Amino acid sequence: MKKIITLAAWGLLAAAVPVSAQTVYDAAKIANKDLNGTARFVGMGGAMGALGGDISTIGTNPAGIGIYRSNDAMISFSFSSYGTESNYMGSKINSDKTRASFDNAGFVLSSKIGNATALRYVNFGFNYHKAKSFYKNMSMGGNLGAYSQTFQMAEQARGIESWGSHPYNDDNVGWLSILGYDSWLISNLTTDNTGMPYKDEDGNQIKNSDGTPLYEMPGFYYGMYENGDATFRSEERGGIEQYDFNVSFNINDRVYLGLTIGAYAIDYNKYTFYDENYTGDYAGQGYNLTSWNRIQGSGFDFKFGAIVRPFEYSPLRIGLAVHTPTFYSLDYKTSALVQADVRNEVSGNIEQYDIYTPDMINGDMIRQFRLQTPWTYNVSLGYTIGNSWALGAEYEYEDYSSMKFKNPDDGFSDLFEYENSTTPMMKGVSTIRLGAEYKVIPQFALRAGYNYSTAIFNNDAYKDLPLNSIQTDTDFANTKALSNYTLGIGYRGSMFYADLAYKFSSYKENFYPFVEMEREVENGVEYRVLQGTPAVTKVKNTRSQVLLTLGLRF
């Protein structure tokens, strides 16, 4: 089987002093944003960075607010239909949901300086919008073949000879391992007459139900069985709220400059339920693992933008923008429940085990960390034809592999060497936006757009949980390219305006409920390597969204 050497040596695990709580998959969800905003902006595929004159450009090219020559106030609502279809070895499951949301509100105050000075306008803007919706349901199921999540539990436990009195609070113990051990999903007992005799409190060697003496193998564990039937489902909720504050300038009606300070509030919730059941000689045995995870916090960034009309008598506009990383301070909160039915080696009976982590630590486990997202670079073109056509095009680039996990107190990265060593599993993402608007008459306009983003993850990326991770949701999905198709219509009166847009989003992903890892030694250095995964679950995700924007210009 092909083995992929992990990007960090085993020696780095010793440096990861704090309990590990987050992975690059969490980071990618936080850094990635939706195409959202006003109905006009969405209807044109977001390709308005050089055209400007729409409040949503405050978050892409801040100079777009400098185009305004009047005050503006608006509000937006939307209704979305989410669809997810999973296909695991021919077994298809559909998950569909709908929801309404309040997406956008903002205003622009435009101050005219004069016609005789180079500085014509100074504008101020504020905009709130839902930058990211995490809303998603996912289900899959089928036979696992030669794999089991308990094998991953056993690998995480390998090397642990003593669990101590408080393993759930031990920075060197991963929660998958201790949950598996406490519920007897993993064991270091054997009848092979190897290791140490397994003894009771009186020093007598314990025998199994067949009368064979049992032995312990300190530091070596094995899981349950192959060919288990798995069931997985997850629910993700929450979003990222973005608050943008802008100042922009109009110089000679040919150069526009803008600065936006962005503030972010994130609330991400994930619930997962994973179940394995066995048949044949192992009928009646199985378990389920439920995980509850939440990431909350805030962040900020700065965005700088410019729009230039290089030729005085040409409507061509060129836009440039740079966004600093978003600097997040975040809390990760988690808890887990294992319910297992496992055959007792000594009695030969199937016994039940319920292990709930809040009972072990008196509540949820909370870990703090900082996250620095990628820099963003944006170049755009805008062109108008008479008073009828407006055309826009944009290119944007973000290098996701440059993201960094940092210490919660001092902002350095020394406590997160292992996590930062896995960021090369991500790559640079290019986004292309195209949009057009045609005014049938001065009051009515038709719009269309297209928005395309390349994949974030390399094809061979996987969720590499450190051995001391408190994460118990082992699933991950490598998303493919994202496409947004948009249509819109708008009305402009003397003061009041209304816009309606439709957006259809579609992307595929390869989903895996867990990975199987092993350790190997090469030239005296111990590495973790990826041994394999269950068969891929092919997932199709869609979202249909209708947006309505109502506003006043005065």
C-alpha positions as CSV (number, residue, x, y, z in Angstrom):
1,M,0.0,0.0,0.0
2,K,1.3,3.5,-0.8
3,K,2.6,5.2,2.3
4,I,2.7,9.0,2.6
5,I,5.2,10.2,5.1
6,T,3.7,12.9,7.4
7,L,5.3,16.3,7.2
8,A,6.5,16.3,10.7
9,A,8.9,13.9,12.4
10,W,7.8,12.1,15.5
11,G,10.3,14.2,17.5
12,L,8.1,17.2,17.0
13,L,5.4,15.5,19.1
14,A,7.5,15.9,22.2
15,A,7.7,19.7,21.6
16,A,3.9,19.9,21.4
17,V,3.5,20.6,25.1
18,P,-0.1,21.8,25.1
19,V,-3.0,19.5,24.3
20,S,-3.6,19.8,20.5
21,A,-7.1,20.8,19.6
22,Q,-7.2,22.1,16.0
23,T,-6.1,21.0,12.5
24,V,-5.7,22.5,9.1
25,Y,-9.2,21.5,8.2
26,D,-10.5,23.8,11.0
27,A,-8.2,26.6,9.7
28,A,-9.5,26.2,6.1
29,K,-13.1,26.5,7.2
30,I,-12.4,29.7,9.1
31,A,-10.3,31.3,6.3
32,N,-12.6,30.5,3.4
33,K,-15.4,33.0,2.7
34,D,-18.7,32.8,0.8
35,L,-19.8,34.9,-2.1
36,N,-22.3,37.1,-0.3
37,G,-23.4,40.7,0.1
38,T,-25.9,42.9,-1.7
39,A,-28.1,41.3,-4.4
40,R,-26.4,43.5,-7.1
41,F,-22.9,42.4,-6.0
42,V,-23.9,38.8,-5.9
43,G,-25.8,39.0,-9.2
44,M,-22.6,40.2,-10.9
45,G,-20.6,37.3,-9.4
46,G,-18.8,39.7,-7.1
47,A,-16.8,41.2,-10.0
48,M,-17.2,44.8,-8.9
49,G,-13.7,45.6,-7.5
50,A,-12.9,48.1,-10.3
51,L,-16.5,49.2,-11.0
52,G,-17.2,50.2,-7.4
53,G,-20.3,52.0,-6.4
54,D,-21.7,49.1,-4.4
55,I,-21.3,48.8,-0.6
56,S,-20.1,45.2,-0.8
57,T,-16.9,46.3,-2.5
58,I,-15.9,47.5,1.0
59,G,-14.7,44.0,1.6
60,T,-13.0,43.3,-1.8
61,N,-11.6,46.6,-3.0
62,P,-12.1,49.4,-0.4
63,A,-11.6,52.0,-3.1
64,G,-15.0,51.1,-4.6
65,I,-16.6,53.2,-1.9
66,G,-14.8,56.2,-3.3
67,I,-17.0,56.0,-6.4
68,Y,-20.1,57.1,-4.4
69,R,-21.3,60.7,-4.9
70,S,-24.4,60.4,-2.7
71,N,-25.3,58.8,0.6
72,D,-26.6,55.2,0.7
73,A,-28.3,52.9,3.2
74,M,-29.3,49.4,2.5
75,I,-30.4,46.0,4.0
76,S,-30.3,42.5,2.6
77,F,-32.1,39.2,3.3
78,S,-31.8,35.7,1.8
79,F,-33.3,32.3,1.6
80,S,-31.1,29.3,1.0
81,S,-31.6,25.6,0.1
82,Y,-28.7,23.3,1.0
83,G,-28.2,19.9,-0.6
84,T,-25.6,17.2,0.1
85,E,-25.4,13.9,-1.7
86,S,-22.9,11.3,-0.5
87,N,-22.0,8.1,-2.4
88,Y,-20.0,5.4,-0.5
89,M,-19.4,2.4,-2.7
90,G,-22.8,2.8,-4.4
91,S,-24.8,3.6,-1.3
92,K,-26.3,7.1,-1.7
93,I,-27.7,9.4,1.0
94,N,-29.2,12.8,0.5
95,S,-29.4,15.5,3.2
96,D,-31.4,18.7,2.3
97,K,-32.2,21.7,4.4
98,T,-33.6,25.2,3.9
99,R,-33.2,28.3,6.0
100,A,-33.7,32.1,5.9
101,S,-31.1,34.6,7.1
102,F,-30.4,38.3,7.6
103,D,-27.2,38.8,5.4
104,N,-26.3,42.4,5.0
105,A,-26.8,46.0,6.3
106,G,-24.7,49.1,5.7
107,F,-24.5,52.7,4.8
108,V,-22.2,55.2,3.0
109,L,-21.8,58.9,3.9
110,S,-20.5,60.9,0.9
111,S,-18.9,64.3,1.5
112,K,-18.2,66.5,-1.4
113,I,-15.0,68.6,-1.0
114,G,-15.3,70.6,-4.2
115,N,-14.7,70.7,-8.0
116,A,-11.7,73.0,-7.9
117,T,-9.5,70.8,-5.7
118,A,-7.8,67.6,-6.6
119,L,-9.6,65.8,-3.7
120,R,-13.3,65.7,-4.9
121,Y,-14.9,63.4,-2.3
122,V,-14.2,61.9,1.1
123,N,-16.5,59.0,1.9
124,F,-17.2,56.9,5.0
125,G,-18.8,53.5,5.0
126,F,-19.9,50.8,7.3
127,N,-21.1,47.3,6.3
128,Y,-22.2,44.2,8.1
129,H,-22.5,40.9,6.2
130,K,-22.5,37.2,6.8
131,A,-19.1,36.3,5.4
132,K,-19.4,32.6,5.9
133,S,-22.3,30.1,6.6
134,F,-21.2,26.8,8.1
135,Y,-24.6,25.3,7.7
136,K,-24.3,21.7,6.4
137,N,-25.6,18.2,7.1
138,M,-23.7,15.1,6.0
139,S,-24.4,11.3,6.2
140,M,-22.7,8.2,4.8
141,G,-22.7,4.5,5.6
142,G,-21.4,1.1,4.5
143,N,-18.9,-1.7,5.1
144,L,-15.4,-0.5,6.0
145,G,-13.5,-3.5,4.5
146,A,-10.1,-3.8,6.1
147,Y,-10.3,-0.7,8.2
148,S,-11.7,0.4,11.6
149,Q,-11.7,3.7,13.5
150,T,-10.5,1.6,16.5
151,F,-7.2,1.0,14.6
152,Q,-6.6,4.8,14.7
153,M,-7.4,4.8,18.4
154,A,-4.8,2.0,19.0
155,E,-2.2,3.9,17.0
156,Q,-2.7,7.0,19.1
157,A,-2.3,4.9,22.2
158,R,0.9,3.2,21.1
159,G,3.8,3.8,23.4
160,I,1.6,4.6,26.5
161,E,2.6,2.1,29.2
162,S,0.8,3.9,32.1
163,W,-2.3,6.0,31.8
164,G,-1.9,7.8,35.1
165,S,-4.7,8.9,37.4
166,H,-6.0,11.8,35.3
167,P,-5.5,10.8,31.6
168,Y,-8.1,13.2,30.3
169,N,-6.1,16.1,31.6
170,D,-2.8,14.7,30.6
171,D,-1.1,16.8,27.9
172,N,0.6,13.6,26.5
173,V,-2.6,11.6,26.1
174,G,-4.9,11.9,23.2
175,W,-8.7,11.6,23.8
176,L,-9.2,9.0,21.0
177,S,-6.8,6.7,22.8
178,I,-8.1,7.1,26.3
179,L,-11.8,6.8,25.2
180,G,-10.9,3.6,23.3
181,Y,-9.0,2.2,26.3
182,D,-11.7,3.0,28.9
183,S,-14.4,1.4,26.8
184,W,-12.3,-1.6,25.8
185,L,-12.4,-0.8,22.1
186,I,-8.6,-1.1,22.3
187,S,-6.6,-3.4,24.5
188,N,-3.1,-4.5,25.2
189,L,-4.1,-8.0,26.4
190,T,-3.0,-11.2,24.6
191,T,-2.9,-15.0,25.0
192,D,0.3,-15.4,23.1
193,N,2.5,-15.8,26.2
194,T,4.3,-12.5,25.5
195,G,4.7,-9.5,27.6
196,M,3.8,-9.5,31.3
197,P,1.2,-11.7,33.1
198,Y,-2.1,-9.9,33.5
199,K,-2.8,-10.1,37.3
200,D,-5.6,-9.3,39.6
201,E,-5.3,-7.3,42.9
202,D,-4.1,-10.4,44.7
203,G,-1.3,-11.1,42.2
204,N,-3.0,-14.0,40.5
205,Q,-2.8,-14.3,36.7
206,I,-6.1,-13.7,35.1
207,K,-7.4,-16.1,32.5
208,N,-9.8,-15.6,29.6
209,S,-13.2,-17.3,29.3
210,D,-11.5,-20.4,27.7
211,G,-9.1,-20.7,30.6
212,T,-6.1,-19.4,28.7
213,P,-3.7,-17.1,30.8
214,L,-3.7,-13.5,29.7
215,Y,-0.7,-11.3,29.3
216,E,-0.2,-7.5,28.9
217,M,2.0,-5.9,26.3
218,P,2.8,-2.4,27.7
219,G,2.7,0.2,25.0
220,F,1.2,-2.0,22.3
221,Y,-2.5,-2.0,21.5
222,Y,-4.9,-3.4,19.0
223,G,-8.4,-2.4,18.0
224,M,-11.6,-4.2,17.2
225,Y,-12.4,-6.0,13.9
226,E,-12.3,-5.5,10.1
227,N,-15.5,-5.4,7.9
228,G,-17.5,-3.4,10.4
229,D,-20.6,-1.6,9.1
230,A,-20.2,2.1,9.6
231,T,-22.7,4.9,9.9
232,F,-21.7,8.5,10.0
233,R,-23.6,11.8,10.2
234,S,-22.7,15.3,11.1
235,E,-24.3,18.7,11.5
236,E,-22.4,21.9,11.1
237,R,-23.9,25.3,12.2
238,G,-22.9,28.9,12.7
239,G,-21.1,31.4,10.7
240,I,-18.6,34.3,10.5
241,E,-20.0,37.8,10.8
242,Q,-17.9,40.6,9.2
243,Y,-18.0,44.3,10.2
244,D,-16.2,46.6,7.8
245,F,-15.3,50.3,8.5
246,N,-14.1,52.3,5.5
247,V,-12.7,55.7,4.5
248,S,-12.1,56.4,0.8
249,F,-11.1,59.3,-1.4
250,N,-11.9,60.5,-4.9
251,I,-9.0,62.4,-6.5
252,N,-9.8,64.2,-9.8
253,D,-12.5,61.6,-10.6
254,R,-9.7,59.4,-11.9
255,V,-8.0,58.0,-8.8
256,Y,-9.9,56.4,-5.9
257,L,-8.2,55.2,-2.8
258,G,-9.7,53.3,0.1
259,L,-8.9,51.7,3.5
260,T,-11.2,49.2,5.3
261,I,-10.7,47.9,8.8
262,G,-12.5,44.6,9.3
263,A,-13.7,43.0,12.5
264,Y,-14.9,39.4,12.6
265,A,-16.9,37.3,15.0
266,I,-16.9,33.5,14.5
267,D,-19.2,30.9,16.0
268,Y,-18.7,27.4,14.5
269,N,-20.5,24.3,15.9
270,K,-20.0,20.7,14.7
271,Y,-21.8,17.6,15.9
272,T,-20.7,14.2,14.7
273,F,-22.0,10.7,15.3
274,Y,-20.0,7.7,14.2
275,D,-21.0,4.1,14.6
276,E,-19.4,0.7,13.9
277,N,-21.2,-2.6,14.3
278,Y,-19.9,-6.1,13.6
279,T,-21.6,-9.3,12.3
280,G,-20.8,-13.0,12.0
281,D,-18.6,-14.3,14.8
282,Y,-18.5,-10.8,16.3
283,A,-22.3,-10.1,16.2
284,G,-23.6,-8.1,19.0
285,Q,-20.5,-6.0,19.4
286,G,-20.0,-2.4,18.3
287,Y,-19.8,1.1,19.5
288,N,-20.7,4.7,18.7
289,L,-18.7,7.9,19.2
290,T,-20.4,11.2,19.5
291,S,-18.4,14.5,19.4
292,W,-19.4,18.1,20.1
293,N,-17.0,20.8,19.0
294,R,-17.3,24.6,19.0
295,I,-14.9,27.3,17.9
296,Q,-15.6,30.9,19.0
297,G,-13.7,34.1,18.9
298,S,-12.9,37.3,17.0
299,G,-10.4,38.7,14.6
300,F,-9.4,41.8,12.6
301,D,-7.7,42.7,9.3
302,F,-6.9,45.7,7.1
303,K,-7.7,46.1,3.4
304,F,-6.1,48.6,1.1
305,G,-7.4,49.4,-2.4
306,A,-7.1,51.6,-5.4
307,I,-9.0,52.2,-8.6
308,V,-7.5,54.1,-11.5
309,R,-8.9,55.5,-14.7
310,P,-5.6,55.5,-16.7
311,F,-7.1,57.3,-19.8
312,E,-9.1,60.5,-19.2
313,Y,-11.7,59.8,-22.0
314,S,-11.9,56.1,-21.5
315,P,-14.3,54.3,-19.1
316,L,-11.7,51.6,-18.4
317,R,-11.0,51.2,-14.7
318,I,-8.2,49.2,-13.1
319,G,-8.4,48.1,-9.5
320,L,-5.8,46.7,-7.1
321,A,-6.3,45.6,-3.5
322,V,-4.3,43.9,-0.8
323,H,-5.8,42.3,2.4
324,T,-3.6,41.6,5.4
325,P,-4.1,38.2,7.1
326,T,-7.0,38.1,9.5
327,F,-5.6,37.7,13.0
328,Y,-8.0,35.5,15.1
329,S,-8.1,34.8,18.8
330,L,-10.1,31.7,19.3
331,D,-11.4,29.2,21.8
332,Y,-11.9,25.5,21.0
333,K,-14.4,23.7,23.1
334,T,-15.0,19.9,22.9
335,S,-16.7,17.0,24.6
336,A,-17.3,13.4,23.5
337,L,-19.3,10.3,24.4
338,V,-18.5,6.6,23.7
339,Q,-21.1,3.9,24.0
340,A,-19.7,0.4,23.4
341,D,-20.8,-3.2,23.5
342,V,-17.6,-5.3,23.7
343,R,-16.9,-8.9,24.6
344,N,-15.1,-9.2,28.0
345,E,-12.1,-11.4,27.6
346,V,-12.4,-12.8,31.1
347,S,-16.1,-13.5,31.4
348,G,-16.8,-14.1,27.7
349,N,-19.9,-11.9,27.9
350,I,-20.7,-8.8,25.9
351,E,-20.6,-5.9,28.3
352,Q,-21.7,-2.2,27.9
353,Y,-19.5,0.8,28.5
354,D,-20.5,4.5,28.6
355,I,-17.7,7.0,28.7
356,Y,-18.7,10.7,28.8
357,T,-15.8,13.2,28.9
358,P,-17.6,16.0,30.9
359,D,-17.9,13.4,33.7
360,M,-14.1,13.0,33.6
361,I,-13.1,16.7,33.7
362,N,-16.3,18.3,35.1
363,G,-17.3,20.0,31.9
364,D,-16.0,20.7,28.4
365,M,-12.4,20.9,27.5
366,I,-11.4,24.4,26.3
367,R,-8.2,25.3,24.6
368,Q,-7.2,28.7,23.2
369,F,-5.1,29.5,20.1
370,R,-4.5,32.2,17.6
371,L,-4.9,31.8,13.8
372,Q,-3.3,33.9,11.1
373,T,-5.1,33.5,7.7
374,P,-3.4,34.1,4.3
375,W,-2.6,37.5,2.7
376,T,-5.0,38.2,-0.2
377,Y,-4.1,39.9,-3.5
378,N,-6.7,41.2,-5.9
379,V,-6.6,42.8,-9.3
380,S,-9.7,43.8,-11.2
381,L,-10.9,45.5,-14.4
382,G,-14.1,47.4,-15.0
383,Y,-15.5,48.8,-18.2
384,T,-18.7,50.6,-19.1
385,I,-20.4,51.0,-22.5
386,G,-22.5,54.1,-22.6
387,N,-25.1,54.1,-20.0
388,S,-26.3,50.5,-20.7
389,W,-23.5,48.1,-20.0
390,A,-21.1,47.5,-17.0
391,L,-18.6,44.7,-17.2
392,G,-16.3,43.5,-14.5
393,A,-13.5,40.9,-14.1
394,E,-11.4,40.0,-11.1
395,Y,-8.6,37.7,-10.1
396,E,-7.8,37.0,-6.4
397,Y,-5.0,34.8,-4.9
398,E,-4.6,33.4,-1.4
399,D,-1.8,31.0,-0.3
400,Y,-3.5,28.8,2.3
401,S,-0.3,26.9,3.0
402,S,1.0,30.2,4.6
403,M,-1.6,30.1,7.4
404,K,-0.1,29.9,10.9
405,F,-1.3,28.6,14.3
406,K,0.1,30.7,17.1
407,N,0.3,30.7,20.9
408,P,-2.7,32.3,22.7
409,D,-0.6,34.6,24.9
410,D,2.4,35.9,23.0
411,G,1.5,35.3,19.3
412,F,4.5,33.1,18.6
413,S,4.3,29.7,16.9
414,D,6.6,27.6,19.1
415,L,3.8,25.7,20.8
416,F,2.2,24.7,17.5
417,E,5.1,23.3,15.5
418,Y,3.3,20.1,14.7
419,E,0.1,21.9,13.5
420,N,2.1,24.4,11.4
421,S,4.2,21.5,9.8
422,T,0.9,20.2,8.2
423,T,-0.1,23.4,6.5
424,P,1.7,22.4,3.2
425,M,-1.2,20.0,2.7
426,M,-3.0,23.1,1.5
427,K,-2.1,25.2,-1.5
428,G,-2.6,28.5,-3.2
429,V,-6.2,29.3,-4.2
430,S,-7.1,31.3,-7.2
431,T,-10.5,32.9,-7.6
432,I,-11.9,34.3,-10.8
433,R,-15.0,36.6,-10.8
434,L,-16.8,37.7,-14.0
435,G,-19.9,39.8,-14.1
436,A,-22.1,41.9,-16.4
437,E,-25.0,44.3,-16.0
438,Y,-27.3,45.6,-18.7
439,K,-29.8,48.4,-18.2
440,V,-32.9,47.7,-20.3
441,I,-34.1,51.1,-19.4
442,P,-32.4,53.5,-16.9
443,Q,-34.6,52.2,-14.1
444,F,-34.3,48.4,-14.8
445,A,-31.1,46.3,-15.1
446,L,-30.4,42.6,-15.7
447,R,-27.3,41.0,-14.3
448,A,-25.3,37.7,-14.6
449,G,-22.1,36.5,-13.1
450,Y,-19.7,33.6,-12.6
451,N,-17.3,32.9,-9.7
452,Y,-14.8,30.1,-9.6
453,S,-12.3,29.1,-6.9
454,T,-9.7,26.4,-7.1
455,A,-9.3,23.6,-4.5
456,I,-7.8,24.4,-1.1
457,F,-6.3,20.9,-0.3
458,N,-3.8,18.7,-2.1
459,N,-5.3,15.5,-3.4
460,D,-3.3,13.4,-0.8
461,A,-4.1,15.7,2.2
462,Y,-5.5,14.0,5.3
463,K,-6.5,14.9,8.9
464,D,-3.3,14.3,10.8
465,L,-4.3,14.3,14.5
466,P,-1.3,14.6,16.8
467,L,-1.0,11.8,19.4
468,N,-2.0,14.2,22.2
469,S,-5.0,15.7,20.3
470,I,-8.3,16.2,22.2
471,Q,-10.2,16.0,18.9
472,T,-12.4,13.0,18.6
473,D,-14.1,13.8,15.3
474,T,-11.7,12.0,12.9
475,D,-13.6,12.7,9.7
476,F,-12.3,15.1,7.0
477,A,-13.2,16.1,3.5
478,N,-10.8,17.3,0.7
479,T,-12.9,19.9,-1.2
480,K,-12.6,20.4,-4.9
481,A,-13.1,23.5,-7.0
482,L,-16.1,25.8,-6.2
483,S,-18.4,27.3,-8.8
484,N,-21.0,30.0,-8.3
485,Y,-23.5,30.9,-11.0
486,T,-25.5,34.1,-10.5
487,L,-28.4,36.0,-12.0
488,G,-30.0,39.3,-11.0
489,I,-32.5,42.0,-11.7
490,G,-32.6,45.5,-10.2
491,Y,-34.8,48.6,-10.0
492,R,-33.4,52.2,-9.5
493,G,-35.8,55.0,-8.7
494,S,-34.9,58.6,-7.8
495,M,-34.2,57.5,-4.2
496,F,-35.4,54.0,-3.6
497,Y,-33.8,50.9,-5.1
498,A,-34.4,47.1,-5.0
499,D,-32.3,44.3,-6.2
500,L,-33.0,40.6,-6.5
501,A,-30.3,37.9,-7.1
502,Y,-30.1,34.1,-7.4
503,K,-26.9,32.2,-6.7
504,F,-26.3,28.5,-7.4
505,S,-23.1,27.1,-5.7
506,S,-21.7,23.7,-6.4
507,Y,-18.6,21.8,-5.3
508,K,-17.5,18.2,-4.8
509,E,-15.4,16.7,-2.1
510,N,-13.7,13.4,-1.1
511,F,-14.8,12.4,2.4
512,Y,-13.2,10.0,4.8
513,P,-14.5,9.1,8.3
514,F,-10.9,8.4,9.5
515,V,-7.4,7.5,8.5
516,E,-5.1,4.6,9.5
517,M,-1.7,5.7,10.7
518,E,1.4,3.7,11.7
519,R,4.9,4.6,12.9
520,E,8.1,3.6,11.1
521,V,11.7,4.2,11.9
522,E,14.2,5.4,9.3
523,N,17.8,6.3,10.1
524,G,17.0,6.3,13.8
525,V,14.1,8.8,13.4
526,E,10.6,7.7,14.1
527,Y,7.9,8.9,11.6
528,R,4.1,8.6,11.5
529,V,3.0,7.5,8.1
530,L,-0.4,7.2,6.4
531,Q,-1.2,3.6,5.9
532,G,-4.6,4.0,4.2
533,T,-8.2,5.0,4.4
534,P,-11.6,3.4,3.8
535,A,-13.0,3.7,0.3
536,V,-13.6,7.4,-0.6
537,T,-17.1,8.8,-0.1
538,K,-17.9,11.0,-3.1
539,V,-19.9,14.0,-2.0
540,K,-21.7,16.7,-4.0
541,N,-22.7,19.9,-2.3
542,T,-25.1,22.5,-3.6
543,R,-26.6,25.7,-2.4
544,S,-29.4,27.7,-4.0
545,Q,-29.7,31.2,-2.5
546,V,-32.2,34.0,-3.3
547,L,-31.2,37.5,-2.0
548,L,-33.2,40.7,-1.7
549,T,-31.7,44.1,-1.1
550,L,-33.7,47.2,-0.3
551,G,-32.0,50.6,-0.2
552,L,-32.2,54.4,-0.3
553,R,-29.8,56.8,-2.0
554,F,-30.0,60.4,-1.0
